[in-house]
Amino acid sequence: MKKSILLAATLAVALAAAAPAALAQTETANGGQGFITNISGAVVLVEKNPTDERGSAKGAFTVTGETDILRQQGDELLPAAFDDLWLGQQVSATYVGPVAESYPSQGTAGSIIIHEVPPEDNPGHEEELVCLLPEGCNPYGDVP
């Protein structure tokens, strides 16, 4: 009888210690934050660090009619559409339902949030043009 109680107590302690680790794995597998590196049909590939030659964490998120696509604007999240997603965007994406434990992880997208990026950090942001012509440049196309 004492052995049964001791065994049950040991098992309970072991399970309690393992629970936080299992929870962390579930949270990690639930999605991620990164940059859109590919859009193929309804699948959006999000990679944490696309410049990492060894390969960084990435996930393939299948967008459905149930997927919430939102755009961060200040402190607000506004509705967005699939057509608002483009390569290079910084996003956070979550899975809903089962997730294939593969590389990249694969599953149905529960939500995709497009992060607001300051203009100076946006790769598409045009910097001030530098004129190298001796006669000068007119970036506005006006005739002087």
C-alpha positions as CSV (number, residue, x, y, z in Angstrom):
1,M,0.0,0.0,0.0
2,K,2.8,2.4,0.9
3,K,4.5,1.6,-2.4
4,S,1.3,2.5,-4.3
5,I,1.0,5.9,-2.5
6,L,4.7,6.6,-3.1
7,L,4.4,5.7,-6.7
8,A,1.3,7.9,-7.2
9,A,3.0,10.8,-5.5
10,T,6.1,10.5,-7.6
11,L,4.0,10.3,-10.7
12,A,2.1,13.4,-9.7
13,V,5.3,15.4,-9.1
14,A,6.7,14.2,-12.4
15,L,3.6,15.3,-14.3
16,A,3.4,18.6,-12.6
17,A,7.1,19.3,-13.6
18,A,6.4,18.3,-17.2
19,A,3.3,20.4,-17.6
20,P,5.0,23.8,-18.1
21,A,7.3,22.3,-20.8
22,A,4.3,20.8,-22.6
23,L,2.5,24.1,-22.4
24,A,5.5,25.9,-23.8
25,Q,5.7,23.5,-26.8
26,T,2.0,24.1,-27.5
27,E,2.4,27.9,-27.4
28,T,5.5,27.7,-29.7
29,A,3.8,25.5,-32.2
30,N,0.7,27.7,-32.2
31,G,2.3,30.3,-34.5
32,G,5.1,32.8,-34.8
33,Q,6.2,36.2,-35.8
34,G,8.4,37.0,-38.8
35,F,8.3,38.0,-42.4
36,I,6.3,36.7,-45.3
37,T,8.7,35.0,-47.6
38,N,6.3,33.2,-50.0
39,I,2.6,33.2,-50.9
40,S,1.5,30.2,-52.9
41,G,-2.3,29.9,-53.5
42,A,-3.8,30.2,-50.0
43,V,-0.6,29.3,-48.2
44,V,1.5,32.0,-46.6
45,L,5.0,31.2,-45.5
46,V,6.2,33.2,-42.5
47,E,9.9,33.0,-41.5
48,K,11.4,34.5,-38.3
49,N,14.8,35.4,-39.9
50,P,14.9,35.0,-43.7
51,T,18.6,36.0,-43.9
52,D,19.7,33.1,-41.6
53,E,21.5,30.7,-43.9
54,R,21.0,27.8,-41.5
55,G,17.3,28.3,-41.6
56,S,15.3,30.0,-39.0
57,A,11.9,29.1,-37.5
58,K,9.2,29.2,-40.2
59,G,5.6,28.1,-40.6
60,A,3.2,27.6,-43.5
61,F,-0.2,29.0,-42.7
62,T,-3.2,28.0,-44.9
63,V,-5.6,30.9,-45.1
64,T,-9.3,30.0,-45.1
65,G,-12.6,31.9,-45.0
66,E,-12.4,31.6,-41.2
67,T,-8.9,33.2,-40.9
68,D,-8.8,36.6,-39.3
69,I,-6.6,39.0,-41.2
70,L,-5.9,42.2,-39.4
71,R,-3.7,45.3,-39.8
72,Q,-2.1,46.9,-36.9
73,Q,-2.5,50.7,-36.9
74,G,-1.3,52.3,-33.8
75,D,-3.0,50.5,-30.9
76,E,-5.8,49.3,-33.1
77,L,-6.3,46.2,-35.1
78,L,-8.3,46.9,-38.3
79,P,-9.8,44.3,-40.7
80,A,-7.7,43.5,-43.7
81,A,-7.9,41.1,-46.7
82,F,-5.8,38.4,-48.1
83,D,-4.8,40.8,-51.0
84,D,-3.2,43.1,-48.4
85,L,-0.5,40.4,-47.7
86,W,2.7,40.8,-49.6
87,L,6.3,39.4,-49.6
88,G,8.6,41.0,-47.0
89,Q,5.8,42.1,-44.6
90,Q,6.3,41.6,-40.9
91,V,3.4,39.6,-39.5
92,S,2.3,37.5,-36.5
93,A,0.4,34.4,-37.4
94,T,-1.3,31.7,-35.3
95,Y,-2.6,28.3,-36.1
96,V,-6.0,26.9,-35.3
97,G,-6.5,23.1,-35.1
98,P,-3.8,20.5,-35.6
99,V,-0.3,21.5,-36.6
100,A,2.1,19.3,-38.6
101,E,5.3,19.0,-36.7
102,S,7.5,19.4,-39.8
103,Y,9.9,22.0,-41.0
104,P,8.3,24.3,-41.7
105,S,5.4,23.6,-39.4
106,Q,2.1,23.5,-41.3
107,G,-1.5,24.1,-40.4
108,T,-4.6,26.3,-40.8
109,A,-4.2,30.0,-40.0
110,G,-6.4,31.2,-37.2
111,S,-5.2,34.8,-37.6
112,I,-2.6,36.9,-39.4
113,I,-1.8,40.3,-38.0
114,I,0.1,42.7,-40.3
115,H,2.5,44.8,-38.2
116,E,2.7,48.5,-38.6
117,V,6.2,49.3,-39.7
118,P,7.7,52.8,-39.4
119,P,8.4,54.2,-42.9
120,E,12.2,54.3,-42.3
121,D,12.1,50.5,-41.6
122,N,10.0,49.6,-44.6
123,P,12.0,48.1,-47.4
124,G,9.7,49.6,-50.0
125,H,10.2,53.1,-48.5
126,E,12.0,55.4,-51.0
127,E,14.8,57.3,-49.6
128,E,15.7,60.8,-50.7
129,L,17.0,60.7,-54.3
130,V,20.6,61.8,-54.9
131,C,21.2,63.6,-58.1
132,L,24.4,62.8,-59.9
133,L,23.8,64.8,-63.1
134,P,25.8,68.0,-63.5
135,E,22.8,69.9,-64.9
136,G,20.7,68.9,-61.9
137,C,17.6,66.7,-61.5
138,N,14.0,67.5,-61.4
139,P,12.3,64.6,-59.6
140,Y,8.8,66.1,-60.2
141,G,9.0,66.1,-64.0
142,D,8.3,69.9,-64.2
143,V,9.9,71.9,-66.9
144,P,12.0,74.6,-65.1
